[in-house]
């Protein structure tokens, strides 16, 4: 029998952001990742780290090699700020690359990998992208890349961010873009490492969107995405209703969404594809090594 997956989830939210998130949805970003990963890979063993706050033996390449995959969560942290927390986080990502352990990241997770590999991240030129990223289109390479297998020619996704990738690192491959965000998905290779990342949030459930909008209501008004906080609440309430009844076509129509967002199987495609194409082969090799069976030629 195959051994369970061994996943490492790296969370970079500040303590106050974790507390606010737990208060509104009951989970931190790392806890949301663990919840989703255990849905996709029942029985998976999921360890959690906070590499921006402290360094631990598991954050060194030799400790990271025992995992089948590393997942980097979203975070309000700005990776272009030269602070001790950001420096620790980038050292962690470089150790992940050095370990050769496949990694996946969403939102700030993508930005961390970009910065660690030599690319650039900046404040988003169009202000916040809040709630949903619209009309994401795979590039020619992306249409044939396993990360986006099963995605429509144009799709929406849950997205909440105020920073964006300005320049991918050397050797990276752009996989998807939108008119508002140039880098929506990418593959990054650095040293021994391979990273697949997206600017959006395939790990999030619909019921986390409304609370996220409420937490950021003031900044949404400042960004002119809403006239006032009453308008934010009205939009968030509609999203909440769709989360409770995702089959309601009237709500999906009002929000301009389709099954790429409302269907959990489609919404989580990138995570499913990463586990299938990257984590599963690594687990299989680990199981063969543990049983003394040689790897196939």
Phi, psi and omega per residue, in radians:
X1 nan 2.434 -3.141
X2 -1.160 2.538 3.045
X3 -1.307 2.729 3.115
X4 -1.184 2.718 3.038
X5 -1.057 2.601 2.995
X6 -2.027 1.905 -3.108
X7 -1.984 2.541 3.019
X8 -2.054 2.172 -3.139
X9 -1.905 2.086 -3.112
X10 -1.810 2.093 -3.048
X11 -1.939 2.320 -3.101
X12 -2.138 0.237 3.047
X13 -1.122 2.476 2.999
X14 -1.191 2.702 -3.103
X15 -0.932 -0.696 -3.120
X16 -1.195 -0.588 3.088
X17 -1.209 -0.660 3.086
X18 -1.099 -0.756 -3.127
X19 -1.098 -0.757 -3.135
X20 -1.123 -0.674 -3.131
X21 -1.202 -0.748 3.111
X22 -1.097 -0.649 -3.133
X23 -1.146 -0.582 -3.072
X24 -1.610 -0.619 -3.102
X25 -2.181 -0.077 3.074
X26 1.539 -0.027 -3.108
X27 -2.533 2.558 2.941
X28 -1.335 3.040 3.125
X29 -1.091 -0.692 3.113
X30 -1.148 -0.690 3.124
X31 -1.179 -0.592 3.036
X32 -1.114 -0.758 3.115
X33 -1.048 -0.801 -3.139
X34 -1.064 -0.760 3.128
X35 -1.023 -0.811 -3.116
X36 -1.197 -0.742 -3.126
X37 -1.096 -0.643 3.127
X38 -1.263 -0.414 2.994
X39 -1.231 -0.739 -3.079
X40 -1.363 -0.529 -3.114
X41 -2.335 1.364 -3.090
X42 -0.928 2.358 3.140
X43 1.534 -0.057 -3.131
X44 -1.033 2.428 3.061
X45 -1.596 2.016 -3.024
X46 -2.037 1.933 3.009
X47 -1.596 2.652 3.122
X48 -2.153 2.472 3.090
X49 -2.309 2.735 3.018
X50 -2.154 1.312 -2.992
X51 -1.137 -0.357 3.098
X52 -1.281 -0.379 -3.045
X53 -1.724 -0.527 -3.111
X54 -2.760 2.690 3.106
X55 -1.832 2.425 -3.076
X56 -2.381 2.828 -3.141
X57 -0.965 -0.580 -3.130
X58 -1.126 -0.264 -3.095
X59 -1.537 -0.046 3.085
X60 -1.555 2.713 -3.090
X61 -0.908 -0.721 -3.097
X62 -1.150 -0.595 3.077
X63 -1.286 -0.597 -3.107
X64 -1.257 -0.433 -3.069
X65 -1.182 -0.272 -3.130
X66 -1.424 -0.062 3.135
X67 -1.688 2.677 3.069
X68 -1.470 -0.383 3.112
X69 -2.922 2.690 3.041
X70 -2.060 2.400 3.135
X71 -2.101 2.270 3.126
X72 -1.899 2.204 -3.023
X73 -1.489 2.952 2.967
X74 -1.269 2.835 -3.076
X75 -2.943 2.619 3.030
X76 -1.287 -0.092 -3.103
X77 -1.105 2.493 3.094
X78 -1.794 2.012 -3.022
X79 -1.294 -0.171 3.079
X80 -1.510 -0.083 3.051
X81 -1.406 2.233 -3.130
X82 -1.526 1.459 3.139
X83 -2.162 2.813 3.106
X84 -0.982 -0.668 -3.131
X85 -1.141 -0.758 3.130
X86 -1.147 -0.719 3.139
X87 -1.090 -0.714 3.096
X88 -1.111 -0.702 -3.118
X89 -1.141 -0.722 3.136
X90 -1.209 -0.631 3.063
X91 -1.082 -0.708 3.104
X92 -1.051 -0.812 -3.111
X93 -1.125 -0.648 3.096
X94 -1.157 -0.596 3.054
X95 -1.164 -0.640 3.073
X96 -1.077 -0.831 3.099
X97 -1.020 -0.793 -3.100
X98 -1.115 -0.531 -3.109
X99 -1.263 -0.399 -3.057
X100 1.395 0.078 3.108
X101 -1.326 2.209 -3.140
X102 -1.083 2.501 -3.075
X103 -2.316 2.640 3.087
X104 -2.321 2.463 3.094
X105 -2.514 2.589 3.064
X106 -2.117 2.556 3.076
X107 0.979 -2.004 3.136
X108 -1.081 -0.445 3.076
X109 -1.052 -0.735 3.049
X110 -1.093 -0.770 -3.098
X111 -1.120 -0.646 3.089
X112 -1.091 -0.810 3.140
X113 -1.104 -0.719 3.112
X114 -1.038 -0.873 -3.099
X115 -1.149 -0.698 -3.121
X116 -1.145 -0.516 -3.103
X117 -1.613 0.013 3.073
X118 1.859 0.137 3.087
X119 -1.548 -2.984 -3.076
X120 -2.252 2.499 3.088
X121 -2.202 2.549 -3.108
X122 -2.509 2.916 2.965
X123 -1.068 2.499 -3.059
X124 -1.156 2.259 -3.065
X125 -1.139 -0.526 -3.102
X126 -1.709 0.340 -3.077
X127 1.309 -2.794 -3.074
X128 -1.233 2.583 2.871
X129 -1.886 1.962 -2.930
X130 -2.254 2.255 3.132
X131 1.667 -1.263 -3.071
X132 -2.515 2.410 2.961
X133 -1.535 2.315 -3.014
X134 -1.855 2.510 2.988
X135 0.904 0.953 3.002
X136 -1.302 2.303 -3.069
X137 -2.166 2.126 3.054
X138 -1.089 2.514 3.009
X139 -1.254 3.062 3.086
X140 -0.996 -0.768 3.094
X141 -1.164 -0.711 -3.123
X142 -1.083 -0.566 -3.135
X143 -1.105 -0.393 -3.112
X144 -1.967 0.134 -3.106
X145 -1.578 2.427 -3.092
X146 -1.104 -0.406 3.116
X147 -1.036 -0.666 -3.056
X148 -1.809 0.261 3.124
X149 -1.024 2.219 -3.139
X150 1.676 -0.188 3.109
X151 -1.322 2.613 3.101
X152 -1.249 2.933 3.124
X153 -1.102 -0.455 3.033
X154 -2.575 2.323 -3.055
X155 -2.584 2.774 3.036
X156 -1.804 2.822 3.133
X157 -2.705 2.720 3.055
X158 -1.115 2.274 -3.112
X159 -2.640 2.366 3.129
X160 -2.574 1.750 -3.119
X161 -2.796 2.689 3.107
X162 -2.082 -0.036 3.049
X163 -2.013 2.878 3.128
X164 -2.624 2.818 3.061
X165 -1.314 2.152 3.079
X166 -1.522 -0.707 -3.085
X167 -2.600 2.162 3.078
X168 -1.210 2.645 3.130
X169 -1.252 2.871 3.095
X170 -0.974 2.396 3.105
X171 1.458 -0.047 3.123
X172 -1.404 2.771 -3.134
X173 -2.167 2.153 3.080
X174 -1.322 2.260 -3.068
X175 -1.975 -0.436 3.139
X176 -2.778 2.602 3.136
X177 -2.465 2.922 2.927
X178 -2.409 2.946 -3.116
X179 -1.118 -0.430 -3.098
X180 -1.669 -0.397 -3.071
X181 -2.435 1.979 -3.041
X182 -1.119 -0.742 -3.100
X183 -1.884 1.741 3.068
X184 -1.751 -0.404 3.088
X185 -2.714 2.537 -3.099
X186 -2.749 2.729 2.941
X187 -1.935 2.345 3.139
X188 -2.186 2.260 3.034
X189 -2.020 2.280 3.134
X190 -2.559 2.072 -3.076
X191 1.026 -2.185 3.117
X192 -1.493 -0.055 -2.922
X193 -1.731 2.705 3.085
X194 -2.291 2.266 -3.115
X195 -2.260 2.319 2.972
X196 -1.994 2.281 -3.099
X197 -2.527 2.745 3.126
X198 -2.354 2.619 3.107
X199 -1.392 -0.291 -3.121
X200 -1.690 -2.957 -2.952
X201 -2.203 1.402 3.084
X202 -1.205 -0.250 -3.127
X203 -1.428 -0.285 -3.043
X204 -1.456 2.520 2.968
X205 -1.552 2.758 -3.126
X206 -1.039 -0.544 -3.084
X207 -1.276 -0.039 3.062
X208 -1.643 -0.195 -3.057
X209 -1.279 -0.878 -3.128
X210 -0.976 -0.881 3.100
X211 -1.042 -0.636 3.104
X212 -1.102 -0.723 3.105
X213 -1.115 -0.702 3.124
X214 -1.132 -0.683 3.138
X215 -1.102 -0.504 -3.079
X216 -1.892 0.334 -3.023
X217 -0.955 -0.771 -3.119
X218 -1.059 -0.777 -3.128
X219 -1.237 -0.502 3.089
X220 -1.174 -0.653 3.079
X221 -1.196 -0.754 3.112
X222 -1.067 -0.577 3.136
X223 -1.452 0.022 3.133
X224 1.161 0.380 3.023
X225 -1.413 -0.315 3.088
X226 -2.526 2.562 -3.135
X227 -1.188 -0.641 -3.128
X228 -2.813 3.099 -3.098
X229 -1.223 -0.387 3.036
X230 -1.113 -0.701 3.116
X231 -1.173 -0.659 3.077
X232 -1.070 -0.782 -3.129
X233 -1.100 -0.687 -3.139
X234 -1.116 -0.752 3.120
X235 -1.159 -0.791 -3.127
X236 -1.084 -0.661 3.126
X237 -1.115 -0.680 3.110
X238 -1.158 -0.700 3.095
X239 -1.134 -0.720 3.089
X240 -0.983 -0.760 -3.118
X241 -1.119 -0.710 3.099
X242 -1.151 -0.637 3.101
X243 -1.074 -0.651 3.123
X244 -1.267 -0.603 -3.098
X245 -2.332 1.304 -3.038
X246 -1.127 -0.239 3.117
X247 -1.481 -0.054 -3.109
X248 -1.286 1.866 -3.091
X249 -1.171 -0.539 -3.113
X250 -1.132 -0.754 3.133
X251 -1.191 -0.739 3.105
X252 -1.052 -0.709 3.119
X253 -1.133 -0.775 3.135
X254 -1.074 -0.607 -3.130
X255 -1.566 -0.101 -3.141
X256 1.237 0.597 -3.080
X257 -2.021 2.781 3.048
X258 -2.322 -2.888 -3.031
X259 -1.142 -0.330 3.085
X260 -1.057 -0.401 3.092
X261 -1.892 -0.734 -3.018
X262 -1.347 -0.418 3.134
X263 -1.611 2.053 -3.081
X264 -1.031 -0.655 3.135
X265 -1.058 -0.676 3.094
X266 -1.387 -0.673 -3.106
X267 -1.075 -0.556 -3.061
X268 -1.721 0.256 -3.002
X269 -0.952 -0.762 -3.069
X270 -1.091 -0.683 3.089
X271 -1.168 -0.752 3.104
X272 -1.042 -0.773 -3.104
X273 -1.159 -0.694 3.123
X274 -1.114 -0.795 3.140
X275 -1.072 -0.745 -3.110
X276 -1.149 -0.804 -2.969
X277 -1.623 -0.342 -3.110
X278 -2.070 -0.906 -3.084
X279 -1.258 -0.690 -3.098
X280 -1.102 -0.835 3.089
X281 -1.054 -0.629 3.138
X282 -1.199 -0.708 3.083
X283 -1.095 -0.731 -3.138
X284 -1.061 -0.733 3.121
X285 -1.146 -0.679 3.108
X286 -1.112 -0.727 3.134
X287 -1.141 -0.700 3.102
X288 -1.103 -0.741 3.140
X289 -1.109 -0.699 -3.124
X290 -1.173 -0.525 -3.121
X291 -1.662 -0.028 3.133
X292 1.374 0.198 3.123
X293 -1.472 2.226 -3.134
X294 -1.163 2.630 3.096
X295 -1.173 2.596 3.109
X296 -1.098 2.559 -3.113
X297 -1.163 nan nan
